[in-house]
Amino acid sequence: MMTEFRLHPQLQNDCIELAEFPLCKLLLSNDSQFPWFILVPKIIDATEIYQLTWQEQQQLLNESSLLSELLMQTFNGDKLNVAALGNMVPQLHLHHVVRYKSDNCWPAPIWGKLPTITYSNEEIEHIKSLIIPKINEILS
Amino acid sequence: MMTEFRLHPQLQNDCIELAEFPLCKLLLSNDSQFPWFILVPKIIDATEIYQLTWQEQQQLLNESSLLSELLMQTFNGDKLNVAALGNMVPQLHLHHVVRYKSDNCWPAPIWGKLPTITYSNEEIEHIKSLIIPKINEILS
């Protein structure tokens, strides 16, 4: 019996699904304090990058670097934070957080620091309009 | 005039140099509370992974995954945290932190959480004896 990949309920709850890359789902973390995006490889039971096949690892890197460049160009950040942590949610996921020297956590990492401030629907639509056309262009 | 790669003074101060991979220097972060290792690509002025050439990116991934597997086998961790942050030290470096559900920060990320407890010389020699022969085997 085939088992289908399913997004972890915590990620489903905390994020908005934006797009599908060949390997990963692209999520927007629903915290308006940071441009914070997450790639989730659609591989069942993956928890660590090194456990993926070499081909999957390369594809993850490829999608991560495409996304990284797009985010830094779009949001004009001072620094990008890229991290695979997974202490709370074991399903392998790769954070991409655009950081500004003026943001409320700088220079500390953002995780677990501030109470979440969720986006309005309008703000989500705005971010989608900034990101999704560029991703479609890259993927086409 | 050629300019030579130099390790950032902060990394030099906070870490012990353990080994040289083809692309990266391998450092041990001098905080005995966590098995915490750092890869620093020997590329001048690199700050973000996506800015490396595709060949360098693949090599970084390769070295990171080799190291990740070796660390998880050696230290028998519950989870590995892999992160490129760089908010404090702009020189591109990739953290690899073996995490335990019993460690003093779990499940929070470790950065900036606890005052450093440096290793004794004996402890450093012990970690070198655990890691360096395995790396030499992989690289030979």
Boltz contact constraints between the chains, C-beta under 6 A:
constraints:
  - contact:
      token1: [A, 48]
      token2: [B, 80]
      max_distance: 6.0
  - contact:
      token1: [A, 50]
      token2: [B, 65]
      max_distance: 6.0
  - contact:
      token1: [A, 50]
      token2: [B, 68]
      max_distance: 6.0
  - contact:
      token1: [A, 50]
      token2: [B, 69]
      max_distance: 6.0
  - contact:
      token1: [A, 57]
      token2: [B, 61]
      max_distance: 6.0
  - contact:
      token1: [A, 61]
      token2: [B, 57]
      max_distance: 6.0
  - contact:
      token1: [A, 61]
      token2: [B, 61]
      max_distance: 6.0
  - contact:
      token1: [A, 65]
      token2: [B, 50]
      max_distance: 6.0
  - contact:
      token1: [A, 68]
      token2: [B, 50]
      max_distance: 6.0
  - contact:
      token1: [A, 69]
      token2: [B, 50]
      max_distance: 6.0
  - contact:
      token1: [A, 79]
      token2: [B, 86]
      max_distance: 6.0
  - contact:
      token1: [A, 79]
      token2: [B, 87]
      max_distance: 6.0
  - contact:
      token1: [A, 80]
      token2: [B, 48]
      max_distance: 6.0
  - contact:
      token1: [A, 81]
      token2: [B, 85]
      max_distance: 6.0
  - contact:
      token1: [A, 82]
      token2: [B, 84]
      max_distance: 6.0
  - contact:
      token1: [A, 83]
      token2: [B, 83]
      max_distance: 6.0
  - contact:
      token1: [A, 84]
      token2: [B, 82]
      max_distance: 6.0
  - contact:
      token1: [A, 85]
      token2: [B, 81]
      max_distance: 6.0
  - contact:
      token1: [A, 86]
      token2: [B, 79]
      max_distance: 6.0
  - contact:
      token1: [A, 87]
      token2: [B, 79]
      max_distance: 6.0
  - contact:
      token1: [A, 87]
      token2: [B, 107]
      max_distance: 6.0
  - contact:
      token1: [A, 88]
      token2: [B, 107]
      max_distance: 6.0
  - contact:
      token1: [A, 107]
      token2: [B, 87]
      max_distance: 6.0
  - contact:
      token1: [A, 107]
      token2: [B, 88]
      max_distance: 6.0
  - contact:
      token1: [A, 108]
      token2: [B, 112]
      max_distance: 6.0
  - contact:
      token1: [A, 109]
      token2: [B, 109]
      max_distance: 6.0
  - contact:
      token1: [A, 109]
      token2: [B, 111]
      max_distance: 6.0
  - contact:
      token1: [A, 111]
      token2: [B, 109]
      max_distance: 6.0
  - contact:
      token1: [A, 112]
      token2: [B, 108]
      max_distance: 6.0
